[in-house]
Amino acid sequence: MAHPLARTVVGLGFQNPVLLAAGTAGFGREVAGVINLECLGGIVTKAVSREPRPGNRAPRVAEFPGGMLNSVGLANPGLARVTAEQIPWLASHVHAARVIVNVVGFEAGDFAEVVAGLDGCAGIAAFEINLSCPNTHAGGVEFGADPATAARVLELCRARTRKPLFAKLSPALPDIAAMALTVRGAGADGVSVVNTMPGYLYADGDAPRLGNGNGGVSGPALLPVGVLAVRKIMDRSGGMPVMGVGGIRSAEDARQYLRAGAALVAIGTAAMCDPRIPERVVRDLERLGG
Ligand SMILES: Cc1cc2nc3c(=O)[nH]c(=O)nc-3n(C[C@H](O)[C@H](O)[C@H](O)COP(=O)(O)O)c2cc1C
């Protein structure tokens, strides 16, 4: 008999709807000692860029009562090393959980190059296109802030793979539902909402708490923001595959997203604070009947 939480989303079978969110569980290997990846619906890897990125100056994370502010700067080993070192580990250790690779770029063509470079690797089920990063050809404005640019990125990626594509959107967009429709029209199979919300905190005096100054807000404060984003997208689209992300710490939080129409949910900050949480969310969802 099929597992009660099992579902098919963007043509892929998931044993349950609970995933680890991009950037908070590395490439799986980093957390495999403390999280049983195989009991989850899937893992979204940390962002992969064409070239290696050292990331931003420390400190990279700062806690505050509503959650966390981070500016990791999309640190990652780059396409070549990820392909050679990280994806083979995932392919040989993660079977029941789906592997979704988060992709980042700084010019529109970068995203498609990373997708093309990873497309033939065993073990990758789908890609998540991180549109919340600065377009160096547009003065650093986010790709996801301009519909034509976001559509171009998705079209270029679509041309390089037949695997499902999720577009990851920022909660700071003025009309997130319109952007979801735009990226769907350009080839996205689904959307992931939400990424972190831009934020800033001072240390003592005038210095920022983060080495980079600005950062992204994650954690509990994002829960109602993300649930509203899912609702808006479901209302306007008449239903499309959505991965709900932001502030999930419990099965009750996950159910907020599921009730709004999300097909999948992903847990980030909470799993960094307590790696037992994702498995507990799966167990409690099973107990609650989804
Ligand atoms: C330390 C850290 C690193 C992140 N890195 C990425 C990333 O590489 N790509 C991406 O799309 N989102 C990234 N995110 C955003 C998360 O995937 C998620 O959308 C956000 O944190 C909200 O979920 P949460 O409240 O459960 O953490 C990162 C978040 C954090 C806290």
The ligand as an SDF file (V2000), in Angstrom:
LIG
                    3D

 31 33  0  0  0  0  0  0  0  0999 V2000
   22.2580   29.8850    6.1610 C   0  0  0  0  0  0  0  0  0  0  0  0
   21.2610   29.9090    5.0230 C   0  0  0  0  0  0  0  0  0  0  0  0
   21.6980   29.6580    3.7200 C   0  0  0  0  0  0  0  0  0  0  0  0
   20.7890   29.6760    2.6520 C   0  0  0  0  0  0  0  0  0  0  0  0
   21.2240   29.3990    1.3820 N   0  0  0  0  0  0  0  0  0  0  0  0
   20.3340   29.3610    0.3480 C   0  0  0  0  0  0  0  0  0  0  0  0
   20.7550   28.9900   -0.9630 C   0  0  0  0  0  0  0  0  0  0  0  0
   21.9210   28.6390   -1.1910 O   0  0  0  0  0  0  0  0  0  0  0  0
   19.8250   29.0230   -1.9640 N   0  0  0  0  0  0  0  0  0  0  0  0
   18.5150   29.3760   -1.7350 C   0  0  0  0  0  0  0  0  0  0  0  0
   17.7040   29.3940   -2.6660 O   0  0  0  0  0  0  0  0  0  0  0  0
   18.0820   29.6680   -0.4870 N   0  0  0  0  0  0  0  0  0  0  0  0
   18.9510   29.6760    0.5470 C   0  0  0  0  0  0  0  0  0  0  0  0
   18.5120   29.9660    1.8220 N   0  0  0  0  0  0  0  0  0  0  0  0
   17.0750   30.2230    2.0600 C   0  0  0  0  0  0  0  0  0  0  0  0
   16.3770   28.9710    2.6060 C   0  0  0  0  0  0  0  0  0  0  0  0
   16.4120   27.9170    1.6690 O   0  0  0  0  0  0  0  0  0  0  0  0
   14.9120   29.2920    2.9690 C   0  0  0  0  0  0  0  0  0  0  0  0
   14.2280   29.7310    1.8020 O   0  0  0  0  0  0  0  0  0  0  0  0
   14.7770   30.3590    4.0470 C   0  0  0  0  0  0  0  0  0  0  0  0
   15.8040   30.2380    5.0160 O   0  0  0  0  0  0  0  0  0  0  0  0
   13.4240   30.2990    4.7430 C   0  0  0  0  0  0  0  0  0  0  0  0
   13.2060   29.0540    5.3670 O   0  0  0  0  0  0  0  0  0  0  0  0
   13.4940   28.8060    6.9620 P   0  0  0  0  0  0  0  0  0  0  0  0
   12.7840   29.8900    7.7030 O   0  0  0  0  0  0  0  0  0  0  0  0
   12.9590   27.4460    7.2250 O   0  0  0  0  0  0  0  0  0  0  0  0
   14.9800   28.8990    7.1350 O   0  0  0  0  0  0  0  0  0  0  0  0
   19.4050   29.9640    2.9020 C   0  0  0  0  0  0  0  0  0  0  0  0
   18.9880   30.2140    4.2180 C   0  0  0  0  0  0  0  0  0  0  0  0
   19.8830   30.1980    5.2770 C   0  0  0  0  0  0  0  0  0  0  0  0
   19.3870   30.4510    6.6690 C   0  0  0  0  0  0  0  0  0  0  0  0
  1  2  1  0
  2  3  1  0
  2 30  2  0
  3  4  2  0
  4  5  1  0
  4 28  1  0
  5  6  2  0
  6  7  1  0
  6 13  1  0
  7  8  2  0
  7  9  1  0
  9 10  1  0
 10 11  2  0
 10 12  1  0
 12 13  2  0
 13 14  1  0
 14 15  1  0
 14 28  1  0
 15 16  1  0
 16 17  1  0
 16 18  1  0
 18 19  1  0
 18 20  1  0
 20 21  1  0
 20 22  1  0
 22 23  1  0
 23 24  1  0
 24 25  2  0
 24 26  1  0
 24 27  1  0
 28 29  2  0
 29 30  1  0
 30 31  1  0
M  END
$$$$
